[in-house]
Structures are given as structure tokens and as C-alpha cells.
Amino acid sequence: MRLHGITEDDVESAMEKPAYLEPSIEGRSNAWLEITGKFLRVTYKEEENSFLVISAVKKKKGWR
């Protein structure tokens, strides 16, 4: 994440208040949030007492 300029706060913001939320494969979810002119996609899986972040990437194009 550090290599791509994504902070833990960015990831938490996307998961807490996503602009768009979509289902993914194997029970995962994609949370999208627009930040600094790009789209952040956080793929995560909800577990019993926590969330497991699979990936967090910035994209030029988002959910639109």
C-alpha cells in the first residue's frame, strides 16, 4: 500500500463509508471510494469478529 500511496486511513474510510459497494468472488466485497482524483478499490472479506483486507489499489476508472 505504501508503494502506491494508500494509507490505512484511506482503506478504513472506503470500508466504513464506500461510495459504491459491490459483491466479489468467494464471499468478498469491493468497496470503492474516490480520493485524490483516482478511485480506490478495497477488496475485503468479513470474518466473525474482524475484516480481512485482501487488496487495496488505486484505479484510473471506477465503478461509474
VMD Tcl script that builds the backbone (N, CA, C; Angstrom):
set m [mol new atoms 192]
animate dup $m
set s [atomselect $m all]
$s set {name element resname resid chain x y z} {
  {N N MET 1 A 0.821 -1.184 0.000}
  {CA C MET 1 A 0.000 0.000 0.000}
  {C C MET 1 A 0.869 1.253 0.000}
  {N N ARG 2 A 1.921 1.208 0.760}
  {CA C ARG 2 A 2.796 2.370 0.865}
  {C C ARG 2 A 3.379 2.740 -0.499}
  {N N LEU 3 A 3.717 1.756 -1.297}
  {CA C LEU 3 A 4.281 1.975 -2.623}
  {C C LEU 3 A 3.320 2.763 -3.509}
  {N N HIS 4 A 2.024 2.560 -3.338}
  {CA C HIS 4 A 1.007 3.210 -4.167}
  {C C HIS 4 A 0.365 4.413 -3.488}
  {N N GLY 5 A 0.885 4.813 -2.338}
  {CA C GLY 5 A 0.377 5.997 -1.648}
  {C C GLY 5 A -0.991 5.801 -1.025}
  {N N ILE 6 A -1.286 4.585 -0.595}
  {CA C ILE 6 A -2.562 4.287 0.055}
  {C C ILE 6 A -2.301 4.134 1.551}
  {N N THR 7 A -3.034 4.896 2.350}
  {CA C THR 7 A -2.849 4.824 3.797}
  {C C THR 7 A -3.898 3.912 4.430}
  {N N GLU 8 A -3.649 3.528 5.663}
  {CA C GLU 8 A -4.626 2.728 6.392}
  {C C GLU 8 A -5.921 3.508 6.585}
  {N N ASP 9 A -5.804 4.818 6.776}
  {CA C ASP 9 A -6.996 5.661 6.903}
  {C C ASP 9 A -7.837 5.632 5.627}
  {N N ASP 10 A -7.167 5.635 4.465}
  {CA C ASP 10 A -7.887 5.538 3.190}
  {C C ASP 10 A -8.679 4.234 3.114}
  {N N VAL 11 A -8.038 3.153 3.505}
  {CA C VAL 11 A -8.677 1.835 3.467}
  {C C VAL 11 A -9.862 1.798 4.431}
  {N N GLU 12 A -9.667 2.298 5.632}
  {CA C GLU 12 A -10.751 2.317 6.613}
  {C C GLU 12 A -11.917 3.179 6.140}
  {N N SER 13 A -11.613 4.319 5.539}
  {CA C SER 13 A -12.673 5.196 5.030}
  {C C SER 13 A -13.490 4.507 3.946}
  {N N ALA 14 A -12.813 3.819 3.046}
  {CA C ALA 14 A -13.505 3.109 1.967}
  {C C ALA 14 A -14.409 2.007 2.518}
  {N N MET 15 A -13.955 1.329 3.539}
  {CA C MET 15 A -14.745 0.234 4.114}
  {C C MET 15 A -15.900 0.752 4.970}
  {N N GLU 16 A -15.695 1.860 5.662}
  {CA C GLU 16 A -16.737 2.396 6.544}
  {C C GLU 16 A -17.834 3.127 5.779}
  {N N LYS 17 A -17.435 3.931 4.801}
  {CA C LYS 17 A -18.406 4.719 4.035}
  {C C LYS 17 A -18.055 4.673 2.552}
  {N N PRO 18 A -18.252 3.530 1.914}
  {CA C PRO 18 A -17.916 3.442 0.487}
  {C C PRO 18 A -18.886 4.256 -0.363}
  {N N ALA 19 A -18.371 4.800 -1.458}
  {CA C ALA 19 A -19.239 5.477 -2.420}
  {C C ALA 19 A -20.030 4.434 -3.198}
  {N N TYR 20 A -19.438 3.257 -3.347}
  {CA C TYR 20 A -20.092 2.150 -4.047}
  {C C TYR 20 A -19.584 0.849 -3.444}
  {N N LEU 21 A -20.485 -0.078 -3.216}
  {CA C LEU 21 A -20.131 -1.384 -2.647}
  {C C LEU 21 A -20.669 -2.456 -3.572}
  {N N GLU 22 A -19.803 -3.402 -3.950}
  {CA C GLU 22 A -20.237 -4.464 -4.852}
  {C C GLU 22 A -19.741 -5.814 -4.352}
  {N N PRO 23 A -20.505 -6.869 -4.611}
  {CA C PRO 23 A -20.047 -8.207 -4.238}
  {C C PRO 23 A -18.923 -8.650 -5.167}
  {N N SER 24 A -18.062 -9.482 -4.646}
  {CA C SER 24 A -16.964 -10.037 -5.424}
  {C C SER 24 A -17.015 -11.553 -5.291}
  {N N ILE 25 A -15.963 -12.214 -5.699}
  {CA C ILE 25 A -15.937 -13.677 -5.656}
  {C C ILE 25 A -15.662 -14.189 -4.244}
  {N N GLU 26 A -16.032 -15.426 -3.997}
  {CA C GLU 26 A -15.735 -16.147 -2.761}
  {C C GLU 26 A -16.153 -15.395 -1.497}
  {N N GLY 27 A -17.302 -14.718 -1.532}
  {CA C GLY 27 A -17.808 -14.026 -0.354}
  {C C GLY 27 A -17.104 -12.723 -0.022}
  {N N ARG 28 A -16.325 -12.220 -0.951}
  {CA C ARG 28 A -15.614 -10.961 -0.744}
  {C C ARG 28 A -16.483 -9.789 -1.187}
  {N N SER 29 A -16.069 -8.594 -0.804}
  {CA C SER 29 A -16.742 -7.370 -1.224}
  {C C SER 29 A -15.709 -6.377 -1.721}
  {N N ASN 30 A -16.130 -5.538 -2.672}
  {CA C ASN 30 A -15.292 -4.443 -3.157}
  {C C ASN 30 A -15.919 -3.140 -2.705}
  {N N ALA 31 A -15.163 -2.360 -1.953}
  {CA C ALA 31 A -15.605 -1.041 -1.514}
  {C C ALA 31 A -14.840 -0.009 -2.334}
  {N N TRP 32 A -15.572 0.892 -2.987}
  {CA C TRP 32 A -14.974 1.913 -3.832}
  {C C TRP 32 A -15.108 3.285 -3.179}
  {N N LEU 33 A -14.069 4.095 -3.337}
  {CA C LEU 33 A -14.089 5.458 -2.827}
  {C C LEU 33 A -13.210 6.311 -3.730}
  {N N GLU 34 A -13.679 7.496 -4.089}
  {CA C GLU 34 A -12.886 8.389 -4.919}
  {C C GLU 34 A -12.026 9.266 -4.015}
  {N N ILE 35 A -10.715 9.216 -4.232}
  {CA C ILE 35 A -9.780 10.042 -3.466}
  {C C ILE 35 A -8.707 10.591 -4.398}
  {N N THR 36 A -8.343 11.806 -4.189}
  {CA C THR 36 A -7.288 12.493 -4.948}
  {C C THR 36 A -7.392 12.261 -6.461}
  {N N GLY 37 A -8.608 12.338 -6.983}
  {CA C GLY 37 A -8.803 12.209 -8.422}
  {C C GLY 37 A -8.711 10.803 -8.968}
  {N N LYS 38 A -8.545 9.827 -8.105}
  {CA C LYS 38 A -8.499 8.427 -8.532}
  {C C LYS 38 A -9.515 7.636 -7.721}
  {N N PHE 39 A -9.695 6.403 -8.101}
  {CA C PHE 39 A -10.655 5.541 -7.426}
  {C C PHE 39 A -9.913 4.464 -6.631}
  {N N LEU 40 A -10.221 4.386 -5.369}
  {CA C LEU 40 A -9.627 3.372 -4.500}
  {C C LEU 40 A -10.582 2.198 -4.410}
  {N N ARG 41 A -10.082 1.003 -4.722}
  {CA C ARG 41 A -10.880 -0.213 -4.574}
  {C C ARG 41 A -10.250 -1.070 -3.479}
  {N N VAL 42 A -11.032 -1.344 -2.452}
  {CA C VAL 42 A -10.575 -2.193 -1.354}
  {C C VAL 42 A -11.381 -3.480 -1.410}
  {N N THR 43 A -10.683 -4.585 -1.602}
  {CA C THR 43 A -11.324 -5.899 -1.602}
  {C C THR 43 A -11.090 -6.511 -0.234}
  {N N TYR 44 A -12.193 -6.934 0.407}
  {CA C TYR 44 A -12.073 -7.480 1.753}
  {C C TYR 44 A -13.087 -8.593 1.968}
  {N N LYS 45 A -12.848 -9.339 3.031}
  {CA C LYS 45 A -13.753 -10.423 3.411}
  {C C LYS 45 A -14.119 -10.239 4.876}
  {N N GLU 46 A -15.397 -10.338 5.159}
  {CA C GLU 46 A -15.874 -10.192 6.531}
  {C C GLU 46 A -15.749 -11.553 7.229}
  {N N GLU 47 A -15.087 -11.537 8.380}
  {CA C GLU 47 A -14.953 -12.747 9.181}
  {C C GLU 47 A -15.773 -12.571 10.452}
  {N N GLU 48 A -15.714 -13.530 11.347}
  {CA C GLU 48 A -16.563 -13.494 12.546}
  {C C GLU 48 A -16.447 -12.194 13.333}
  {N N ASN 49 A -15.242 -11.827 13.717}
  {CA C ASN 49 A -15.049 -10.648 14.566}
  {C C ASN 49 A -14.168 -9.584 13.932}
  {N N SER 50 A -13.906 -9.720 12.638}
  {CA C SER 50 A -12.989 -8.778 12.000}
  {C C SER 50 A -13.183 -8.769 10.486}
  {N N PHE 51 A -12.378 -7.954 9.836}
  {CA C PHE 51 A -12.354 -7.879 8.386}
  {C C PHE 51 A -10.951 -8.235 7.919}
  {N N LEU 52 A -10.866 -8.972 6.823}
  {CA C LEU 52 A -9.582 -9.326 6.236}
  {C C LEU 52 A -9.459 -8.573 4.917}
  {N N VAL 53 A -8.520 -7.628 4.856}
  {CA C VAL 53 A -8.305 -6.869 3.625}
  {C C VAL 53 A -7.456 -7.714 2.694}
  {N N ILE 54 A -7.988 -7.966 1.502}
  {CA C ILE 54 A -7.290 -8.773 0.506}
  {C C ILE 54 A -6.370 -7.891 -0.332}
  {N N SER 55 A -6.919 -6.768 -0.827}
  {CA C SER 55 A -6.103 -5.848 -1.623}
  {C C SER 55 A -6.676 -4.443 -1.552}
  {N N ALA 56 A -5.814 -3.486 -1.844}
  {CA C ALA 56 A -6.217 -2.090 -1.934}
  {C C ALA 56 A -5.425 -1.483 -3.075}
  {N N VAL 57 A -6.128 -1.037 -4.113}
  {CA C VAL 57 A -5.452 -0.497 -5.294}
  {C C VAL 57 A -6.160 0.770 -5.753}
  {N N LYS 58 A -5.377 1.660 -6.370}
  {CA C LYS 58 A -5.947 2.856 -6.978}
  {C C LYS 58 A -6.114 2.576 -8.473}
  {N N LYS 59 A -7.250 3.007 -8.999}
  {CA C LYS 59 A -7.578 2.810 -10.410}
  {C C LYS 59 A -7.883 4.153 -11.056}
  {N N LYS 60 A -7.623 4.263 -12.351}
  {CA C LYS 60 A -7.978 5.482 -13.081}
  {C C LYS 60 A -9.485 5.538 -13.310}
  {N N LYS 61 A -10.093 4.378 -13.548}
  {CA C LYS 61 A -11.533 4.294 -13.771}
  {C C LYS 61 A -12.158 3.575 -12.592}
  {N N GLY 62 A -13.348 4.004 -12.224}
  {CA C GLY 62 A -14.011 3.416 -11.071}
  {C C GLY 62 A -15.258 2.668 -11.446}
  {N N TRP 63 A -16.190 2.694 -10.566}
  {CA C TRP 63 A -17.431 1.954 -10.703}
  {C C TRP 63 A -18.387 2.589 -11.702}
  {N N ARG 64 A -18.142 3.796 -12.107}
  {CA C ARG 64 A -19.062 4.540 -12.973}
  {C C ARG 64 A -19.089 4.039 -14.375}
}
mol reanalyze $m
mol bondsrecalc $m
mol representation Tube
mol addrep $m
